[in-house]
């Protein structure tokens, strides 16, 4: 067993958001170690690991020149959760309201400004995917494949349907269409009014995949998503027929473990599709045709963030990178947070926000990647993707709290 294997498999467990993978031959997925090639690491990283008998510990935080204060606005309980599903339930914001769910079935809504609960709905089920917003609905998925749509204003249940398998991604709605993706490689287009199936698209997925699936991006014309087979696809929003597909990652190696590749949730920026993958590549593609514009070797558990013609990526060892959206050239790399199990990046103003497995929220300068602000959110850590309305940052922690923060420059 080589030293790369030892270092990265433990990083994988610390990362939180996609720390397990599923074996389709078993009902209950179990954690197992994995091998990974991280091409952006230099030799000094592994030298440091050798010196510490393969250092799997998060890198110690160092002092920095604080240029921004991260101020807490309010904090509320989301309801108790089991840790296994916490990373796949993300808070979401729309029209001045923030929504969050616990995996034990509680969904709540709060006004962004005050944090005084608007409504709470308790469902008698284990939730595993969400929160999705759109068309006046709040959508969540269960470990048994149930998709539940609530009224965004009242929390009243509108409808529920049962799909083919576990829902681990965020459903998305646009117009009359709600789209949900399941762990077994299927994507469903459903009526927002009734949940009735309009179309279905499916692919063959490998035996092993990360415990988490890409979420669909829905536009009036198309649905764009990624699969555990390494493919990025675009479907017709009206019929579900394939418009284009491209291979973002191709598994290589002798074992299923070596060949494991997962595409993360794609994002849209300036009419271009950007996507990252595990043990694969990061790249950009024409939204209309799927033609590859650029791609480079990369490994990430998370989708990227896009702002001002730049792409921000957190890789599997918690390096944070800024890439040019045209060409993909790395403009800076921050290694101050190695092995700290970072969340997906979130761009707020001139800053890139990430939280870590020890419960710290960090603000990085968009300009040069330096850390310019930090606050302790929770001692149990943060593994969930954060949300923002462009001004307030919402962080859901492992102690079942949702905290609203705002940035104030010094």
Phi and psi in degrees as a GROMACS rama.xvg file:
@    title "Ramachandran Plot"
@    xaxis  label "Phi"
@    yaxis  label "Psi"
@TYPE xy
-80.6626  168.776  UNK-2
-71.1436  -27.4734  UNK-3
-61.1528  -42.5689  UNK-4
-58.3605  -48.876  UNK-5
-64.6493  -41.0307  UNK-6
-66.456  -50.6568  UNK-7
-79.0551  -26.2609  UNK-8
-67.6849  -32.7763  UNK-9
-77.4916  -34.0387  UNK-10
-58.1868  -39.5312  UNK-11
-58.1378  -45.0246  UNK-12
-68.9623  -33.5142  UNK-13
-71.4805  -22.589  UNK-14
-68.0709  -22.7624  UNK-15
78.2075  -63.6281  UNK-16
-62.7228  -36.5  UNK-17
-136.88  52.131  UNK-18
-86.6797  -4.06196  UNK-19
-127.569  161.087  UNK-20
-130.454  167.307  UNK-21
-111.245  141.383  UNK-22
-106.051  116.427  UNK-23
-65.2148  -15.6871  UNK-24
-82.1221  -4.48926  UNK-25
-124.733  152.397  UNK-26
-74.4979  -37.9653  UNK-27
-113.869  118.445  UNK-28
-70.7131  143.836  UNK-29
-123.78  150.708  UNK-30
-72.406  141.426  UNK-31
-148.998  156.353  UNK-32
-72.2582  159.537  UNK-33
-141.633  156.269  UNK-34
-102.413  145.312  UNK-35
-150.648  143.526  UNK-36
-103.765  117.166  UNK-37
-110.025  99.6608  UNK-38
-72.4407  -19.2383  UNK-39
-86.4224  -3.06929  UNK-40
-80.7625  146.03  UNK-41
-101.48  172.176  UNK-42
-63.6396  -27.5991  UNK-43
-63.0092  -29.668  UNK-44
-61.4021  -45.9665  UNK-45
-74.0676  -30.4863  UNK-46
-61.8122  -43.4113  UNK-47
-61.7514  -39.5141  UNK-48
-64.0443  -41.5674  UNK-49
-60.5797  -42.6751  UNK-50
-60.2591  -28.3482  UNK-51
-107.872  25.7498  UNK-52
54.2124  53.9338  UNK-53
64.9751  88.2308  UNK-54
-74.2566  110.038  UNK-55
-106.089  3.83992  UNK-56
-80.6508  148.238  UNK-57
-59.9348  143.35  UNK-58
-63.3876  136.126  UNK-59
-63.1332  143.062  UNK-60
-75.5176  138.759  UNK-61
-111.36  160.963  UNK-62
-66.6951  155.906  UNK-63
-150.468  166.715  UNK-64
-87.9416  100.684  UNK-65
-71.6344  124.59  UNK-66
-118.56  -3.64821  UNK-67
-145.105  139.346  UNK-68
-95.5547  135.771  UNK-69
-104.339  102.816  UNK-70
-100.117  131.994  UNK-71
-74.7333  131.964  UNK-72
-98.0611  -46.4654  UNK-73
-162.251  164.58  UNK-74
-143.981  134.852  UNK-75
-139.294  155.023  UNK-76
-79.5049  139.698  UNK-77
-95.4829  -10.1656  UNK-78
101.708  151.997  UNK-79
-67.5473  150.709  UNK-80
-139.19  158.623  UNK-81
-94.4646  138.586  UNK-82
-60.9369  -28.8279  UNK-83
-60.9002  -33.1343  UNK-84
-103.288  -2.12736  UNK-85
-57.3251  -43.0626  UNK-86
-66.5061  -16.5815  UNK-87
-99.4436  3.49556  UNK-88
-113.423  106.07  UNK-89
-104.933  140.091  UNK-90
-66.4702  159.071  UNK-91
-145.724  151.233  UNK-92
-126.449  138.738  UNK-93
-161.216  134.73  UNK-94
51.2467  44.4879  UNK-95
77.2253  11.7281  UNK-96
-127.385  138.604  UNK-97
-112.135  138.182  UNK-98
-120.137  142.368  UNK-99
-147.405  156.197  UNK-100
-135.159  151.704  UNK-101
-106.174  154.648  UNK-102
-73.9469  -9.61426  UNK-103
-85.827  7.69942  UNK-104
108.297  8.82916  UNK-105
-99.2858  128.779  UNK-106
-119.179  134.243  UNK-107
-134.014  157.462  UNK-108
-131.907  137.644  UNK-109
-133.469  146.515  UNK-110
-67.3663  141.633  UNK-111
-56.7596  -41.6065  UNK-112
-75.3638  -40.6418  UNK-113
-110.983  -25.6979  UNK-114
74.9416  16.9463  UNK-115
-89.4509  118.459  UNK-116
-56.3519  133.144  UNK-117
-86.9874  -43.6991  UNK-118
-159.647  162.335  UNK-119
-142.431  133.654  UNK-120
-125.064  128.592  UNK-121
-107.845  117.161  UNK-122
-101.358  141.002  UNK-123
-87.4117  68.7486  UNK-124
-164.993  164.403  UNK-125
-91.9679  112.116  UNK-126
-82.9891  145.721  UNK-127
-134.475  -15.6753  UNK-128
-143.103  137.694  UNK-129
143.036  -174.052  UNK-130
-94.0654  133.34  UNK-131
-105.379  141.728  UNK-132
-125.936  152.644  UNK-133
148.502  148.335  UNK-134
57.5969  31.8737  UNK-135
75.3215  14.638  UNK-136
-116.54  153.425  UNK-137
-115.053  119.544  UNK-138
-116.715  134.656  UNK-139
-136.342  156.452  UNK-140
-121.666  158.033  UNK-141
-113.272  167.283  UNK-142
-67.1229  -17.8318  UNK-143
-99.8013  9.89481  UNK-144
87.7487  10.4229  UNK-145
-82.1157  134.909  UNK-146
-112.784  123.821  UNK-147
-119.136  131.005  UNK-148
-113.505  126.016  UNK-149
-112.207  154.448  UNK-150
-70.3734  125.977  UNK-151
-66.0717  -25.296  UNK-152
-86.416  -32.9448  UNK-153
-117.302  -20.1917  UNK-154
82.4016  0.582002  UNK-155
-70.2536  138.006  UNK-156
-69.1284  127.782  UNK-157
-90.9008  -48.2911  UNK-158
-164.336  165.443  UNK-159
-146.113  144.492  UNK-160
-135.365  159.779  UNK-161
-110.199  123.18  UNK-162
-99.3067  -172.023  UNK-163
-76.6031  -25.242  UNK-164
-162.294  -175.578  UNK-165
-52.0643  137.833  UNK-166
-105.472  113.473  UNK-167
-115.27  0.602653  UNK-168
-114.477  175.234  UNK-169
-88.5669  120.755  UNK-170
-64.8379  157.72  UNK-171
-139.052  143.923  UNK-172
-127.841  147.495  UNK-173
-153.327  120.733  UNK-174
61.8866  -123.382  UNK-175
-94.2529  7.37881  UNK-176
-116.47  132.249  UNK-177
-117.823  131.678  UNK-178
-117.583  132.218  UNK-179
-132.781  144.712  UNK-180
-119.213  138.094  UNK-181
-112.442  162.935  UNK-182
-65.4252  -23.3767  UNK-183
-87.3907  16.247  UNK-184
87.3935  20.4001  UNK-185
-110.939  147.841  UNK-186
-130.697  132.251  UNK-187
-115.157  134.825  UNK-188
-102.574  119.229  UNK-189
-123.169  155.307  UNK-190
-70.7596  131.601  UNK-191
-70.6129  -22.4985  UNK-192
-83.6699  -30.4573  UNK-193
-129.92  -16.8531  UNK-194
82.3451  2.51851  UNK-195
-65.3737  139.137  UNK-196
-71.2148  127.265  UNK-197
-97.8743  -43.4476  UNK-198
-154.327  165.947  UNK-199
-144.452  141.02  UNK-200
-131.472  141.506  UNK-201
-142.222  153.226  UNK-202
-133.41  162.236  UNK-203
-80.3155  129.316  UNK-204
-112.672  153.363  UNK-205
-70.3791  168.283  UNK-206
-61.3291  -42.3174  UNK-207
-107.4  136.853  UNK-208
-152.277  163.616  UNK-209
-66.0174  150.747  UNK-210
-78.4403  82.0935  UNK-211
154.886  142.135  UNK-212
-122.633  158.366  UNK-213
-63.0035  147.928  UNK-214
-97.7655  146.682  UNK-215
-74.1601  145.844  UNK-216
-106.25  123.297  UNK-217
-114.591  127.508  UNK-218
-119.652  171.342  UNK-219
-57.7133  -27.3262  UNK-220
-103.899  -29.9784  UNK-221
-145.498  162.143  UNK-222
-119.324  125.996  UNK-223
-118.411  132.059  UNK-224
-155.605  171.697  UNK-225
-123.258  161.773  UNK-226
-130.661  166.554  UNK-227
-72.2262  -5.63128  UNK-228
-88.6887  5.79453  UNK-229
89.4732  2.45731  UNK-230
-96.4763  145.056  UNK-231
-110.709  128.085  UNK-232
-130.503  154.913  UNK-233
-123.657  131.674  UNK-234
-118.792  153.923  UNK-235
-67.6062  129.302  UNK-236
-66.6628  -28.3897  UNK-237
-84.9478  -32.2258  UNK-238
-122.328  -16.4158  UNK-239
78.6076  5.46822  UNK-240
-73.418  152.157  UNK-241
-72.8087  125.287  UNK-242
-93.4972  -43.9042  UNK-243
-162.299  159.919  UNK-244
-144.413  151.578  UNK-245
-144.517  153.547  UNK-246
-95.7683  109.507  UNK-247
-85.129  -34.026  UNK-248
-141.167  139.607  UNK-249
-124.707  115.668  UNK-250
-63.835  134.296  UNK-251
-130.405  145.914  UNK-252
132.101  175.05  UNK-253
-84.6444  -27.6899  UNK-254
-111.421  164.527  UNK-255
-59.157  -34.4912  UNK-256
-63.7614  -45.3068  UNK-257
-63.8948  -33.993  UNK-258
-90.5689  3.54367  UNK-259
-69.8361  122.062  UNK-260
-136.994  136.142  UNK-261
-132.056  135.779  UNK-262
-91.4234  131.155  UNK-263
-82.9054  170.642  UNK-264
-55.2871  122.912  UNK-265
-73.0902  164.566  UNK-266
-132.119  159.258  UNK-267
-111.511  137.463  UNK-268
-152.723  122.373  UNK-269
53.0159  46.0724  UNK-270
63.9493  20.205  UNK-271
-121.465  143.047  UNK-272
-95.037  127.703  UNK-273
-115.879  141.445  UNK-274
-151.615  152.722  UNK-275
-123.704  166.339  UNK-276
-149.305  162.016  UNK-277
-87.5874  131.655  UNK-278
51.3945  42.5927  UNK-279
-146.131  -116.983  UNK-280
-140.808  162.783  UNK-281
-109.844  143.462  UNK-282
-163.211  173.305  UNK-283
-127.968  148.371  UNK-284
-142.983  146.94  UNK-285
-61.7287  128.669  UNK-286
-64.1033  -35.6033  UNK-287
-76.6996  -36.4223  UNK-288
-121.066  -14.9734  UNK-289
80.6461  6.08147  UNK-290
-64.1021  133.094  UNK-291
-69.5642  126.732  UNK-292
-93.8458  -42.3201  UNK-293
-162.61  158.246  UNK-294
-157.072  148.245  UNK-295
-146.551  153.481  UNK-296
-59.3578  133.389  UNK-297
-165.768  157.68  UNK-298
-139.716  123.858  UNK-299
-147.956  148.296  UNK-300
-88.3097  -10.9772  UNK-301
-123.296  154.604  UNK-302
-69.1761  155.829  UNK-303
-82.1703  177.115  UNK-304
-120.159  151.753  UNK-305
-127.733  136.145  UNK-306
-164.048  136.892  UNK-307
50.7814  43.6548  UNK-308
72.6125  18.2067  UNK-309
-127.604  150.36  UNK-310
-114.241  131.942  UNK-311
-114.234  127.322  UNK-312
-128.25  137.367  UNK-313
-108.342  119.56  UNK-314
-90.7257  -176.774  UNK-315
-68.3484  -15.8456  UNK-316
-107.619  15.7642  UNK-317
70.1144  27.005  UNK-318
-74.8804  143.243  UNK-319
-110.119  128  UNK-320
-125.679  146.085  UNK-321
-109.965  124.429  UNK-322
-115.296  145.462  UNK-323
-67.6252  133.767  UNK-324
-68.4226  -23.7818  UNK-325
-102.721  106.515  UNK-326
102.424  -27.1387  UNK-327
78.139  12.1509  UNK-328
-67.9479  134.401  UNK-329
-73.0739  126.195  UNK-330
-99.7042  -28.6023  UNK-331
-157.536  157.842  UNK-332
-136.241  126.483  UNK-333
-101.802  121.945  UNK-334
-111.653  14.5096  UNK-335
-71.2212  -15.7365  UNK-336
-118.809  28.0791  UNK-337
-55.0312  138.03  UNK-338
62.2413  19.0301  UNK-339
-93.8256  8.33345  UNK-340
59.8316  58.0268  UNK-341
-72.8332  151.262  UNK-342
-76.3372  171.159  UNK-343
-58.6468  147.975  UNK-344
-70.8033  149.083  UNK-345
-133.825  123.798  UNK-346
-93.055  125.314  UNK-347
-133.566  112.762  UNK-348
59.528  -129.794  UNK-349
-91.6898  21.0754  UNK-350
-128.421  153.733  UNK-351
-110.857  120.644  UNK-352
-101.675  134.665  UNK-353
-139.611  146.454  UNK-354
-115.643  161.575  UNK-355
-128.772  174.471  UNK-356
-70.2799  -11.8853  UNK-357
-97.6977  3.19957  UNK-358
93.1378  14.6935  UNK-359
-96.3835  142.867  UNK-360
-106.898  125.556  UNK-361
-116.069  141.017  UNK-362
-111.019  124.028  UNK-363
-110.439  144.095  UNK-364
-68.4281  130.191  UNK-365
-62.2412  -31.3399  UNK-366
-68.6446  -45.098  UNK-367
-133.606  -0.786234  UNK-368
82.9194  0.0596491  UNK-369
-71.7723  148.969  UNK-370
-76.7737  126.531  UNK-371
-123.089  -3.13505  UNK-372
-162.692  152.321  UNK-373
-158.981  144.992  UNK-374
-148.202  147.85  UNK-375
-87.1168  119.248  UNK-376
-87.6618  -50.2286  UNK-377
-162.768  139.557  UNK-378
-70.0144  -21.5719  UNK-379
-84.0423  -11.4706  UNK-380
103.855  171.187  UNK-381
-130.578  129.951  UNK-382
-129.401  -2.60862  UNK-383
-97.3605  140.757  UNK-384
-57.5973  137.842  UNK-385
-87.3438  169.247  UNK-386
-132.647  157.924  UNK-387
-150.412  153.223  UNK-388
-101.324  12.0391  UNK-389
100.719  -16.4491  UNK-390
-127.623  -46.9116  UNK-391
-101.181  140.591  UNK-392
-107.487  132.238  UNK-393
-114.02  121.826  UNK-394
-119.711  120.801  UNK-395
-102.211  120.846  UNK-396
-105.013  176.885  UNK-397
-78.1904  -6.00597  UNK-398
-95.1028  15.7797  UNK-399
69.0489  37.604  UNK-400
-120.527  149.424  UNK-401
-113.484  122.922  UNK-402
-119.464  135.248  UNK-403
-100.524  130.292  UNK-404
-125.811  153.634  UNK-405
-132.666  151.528  UNK-406
-97.3518  136.674  UNK-407
-131.361  115.46  UNK-408
-70.3255  142.048  UNK-409
